[in-house]
Amino acid sequence: MWGRRQPKEIEFSDVEEYEHLASNMELQVQQLLKAHNYNTVGNFLRFYDSFVSSDWDEQDLEGYFRKYQPAITAEHHTCVGLGLELVKRLSEVFSHIKESFFLASCEETIEESERYVGTGGEPCQWTAEKEHVLVGLKISVAGRKGVLLLDPGYHIARVITVMQDCSYPHTGWFTQMEEPHCKKDYLYTSCGGGAYVVWKVKEMRPIVQCIDEAQGCEPGVKVTEHLSLVYVGQPFLNPVSVTERRNLVYDFKSLLHRDAKGHLEAGLYFSLNQPNFQKAGFTIFYQMGGTKHQNKVPFSLFIGAQGKKMESAQKEFEFVDEVGRQLGIPGGDFYNLLSQLAMAMKDKSFLDQLLGINNAINEIAANN
């Protein structure tokens, strides 16, 4: 899963030299974010269509999942596709250091980071989940070691600098998302002798705390934190067969478009854990004039027809048209996609088996 040879470390004589390179790389990330949607829906549907059209035992999705080879296409980029595309772009623009760019593997929501990291050796390939990837570059700034990280999969439109001594140009805390319902702050620090990066996420959500009937309710903030671990000791060699394959059976799907700064502009998302198809639906949204418009649409509207003939659902279809336009997907193609999604969500046998695979992976990874 990991390369035996370390990527060549790039040396900078001073901070200014490093900052110049980092700012140019940041521009490449921002252009990528705007040019490509983040899409975990496309490959999920490709997997479903391949399974149902095959002559494989329909009760053996796990066996088919093990042999299935995910495809990476420009229209269906998850963190893997975005990471590979970014490495390609960076290698073209910064050809003098193209051999030093690598994909770094990431395992999210770790409970015991000290035990996982140990003495800095590579993760166990049999139990590590590795559901996310980032782009990495080993650096040395005036003799001080660190790593540059780029994460288009999490819509991060900036360079993340992780110095082992935590001194400048170390990035420190920054706000990645700030919306009325949630604020997320990120912090990255080096550990395991520089082989790992601890990624701390702090979420702050507004709550209402009722003190007593006389005083009424006052707003408060619920703060939660969790850790993820990025392994930067060696290049990750199996992002498609491991990470992309794992994401096929993840129980949450999304198709998102963002601007160059990583701000969401339009998209849809839904959970696969919706056992009652008649009540199942997806959340769809778009931004216009600085205002976010959001709606919940049932999958059942897209079964058996292209839908627009149903006058009672005309407002929903107008909303869908606008989201498709902002996603850059032609109207007919977008309705075809939603119809395919509806068919997959209606296939109870397929979903039950897929969620079972997802749960089994979660149980294995919980032992890390």
Secondary structure, DSSP 8 states (H G I E B T S, - for coil): -B-SS----EEESSHHHHHHHHHHHHHHHHHHHHHS-EESSHHHHHHHHHHHTS-S-TT-HHHHHHH------TTS--HHHHHHHHHHHHHHHTGGGGGG-EEEEEEEEES-HHHHHTTT----TTT----EEEEEEEEEETTEEEEEEE-GGGT--S-EEEETT--TT----EEEEEETTEEEEEEEEEEGGGTEEEEEEEEEEEEEEEEETTTEEEEEEEEEEEEEEEE-SS-B--IIIIIIHHHHT-SEEEEEEE-TTS-EEEEEEEES----GGG-EEEEEEEETTEEEEEEEEGGGGSSS-STT-GGGHHHHHHHHHHHHHHT--HHHHHHHHHHHHHHHH-HHHHHHHHHHHHHHHHHHTT-
